[in-house]
Amino acid sequence: MQGRLRNEPLKVTVNTECAHCKKPMEIVIDSDLNFTVKDRKCEPIVFVPSVDLFKIEEESIINAF
């Protein structure tokens, strides 16, 4: 969302682990909500909330949920 507001590409790296086997996972998400996983063998379930983040009118995304 910050990337859209600032009109610049941003990305975030999420370091987490598999809920099933506890294997570490690194997920990179960009401003367009595309994601890549460092370990190609990992197949995480990644989803976007049912809120249209590109047309949000609320003051905060928390209010949209």
C-alpha positions in Angstrom: 0.0 0.0 0.0 2.8 2.4 0.8 4.3 1.9 -2.7 1.0 2.9 -4.2 0.6 6.0 -2.0 4.2 7.1 -2.6 4.1 6.1 -6.3 7.3 4.1 -6.0 8.0 0.4 -6.1 8.5 -1.2 -2.7 8.9 -4.8 -1.5 8.8 -6.5 1.9 10.6 -9.7 2.9 8.6 -11.9 5.3 10.6 -14.5 7.3 8.3 -17.1 8.7 7.9 -20.9 9.0 5.6 -23.6 7.7 2.8 -24.2 10.1 2.9 -27.9 9.3 6.6 -28.8 9.4 8.2 -25.7 10.9 10.6 -25.3 8.0 11.8 -21.7 7.7 10.3 -19.8 4.7 11.2 -16.4 3.1 8.5 -14.7 1.1 9.1 -11.5 -0.9 6.0 -9.4 -1.7 6.1 -6.4 -4.0 3.9 -3.3 -4.3 1.6 -5.0 -6.9 1.1 -7.9 -4.4 3.1 -10.3 -6.4 5.1 -12.8 -4.3 8.1 -15.0 -4.7 9.5 -17.7 -2.3 13.2 -18.0 -1.9 13.0 -21.9 -1.7 11.2 -23.0 -4.9 10.1 -26.2 -3.1 8.0 -24.2 -0.7 4.4 -23.7 -1.7 2.8 -21.4 0.8 -0.8 -20.4 0.7 -0.8 -16.7 0.1 -4.0 -14.7 -0.3 -5.2 -11.2 -0.6 -8.0 -10.1 1.8 -11.4 -9.5 0.2 -10.9 -5.8 0.5 -10.1 -4.0 -2.7 -6.8 -2.3 -1.5 -6.5 -0.3 -4.7 -9.9 1.4 -4.3 -10.1 1.7 -0.6 -11.8 4.9 0.7 -11.6 4.3 4.5 -9.0 6.2 6.5 -7.3 3.0 7.5 -7.3 -0.5 6.0 -8.3 -1.7 9.5 -11.6 0.1 9.1 -12.2 -1.7 5.7 -12.3 -5.1 7.4 
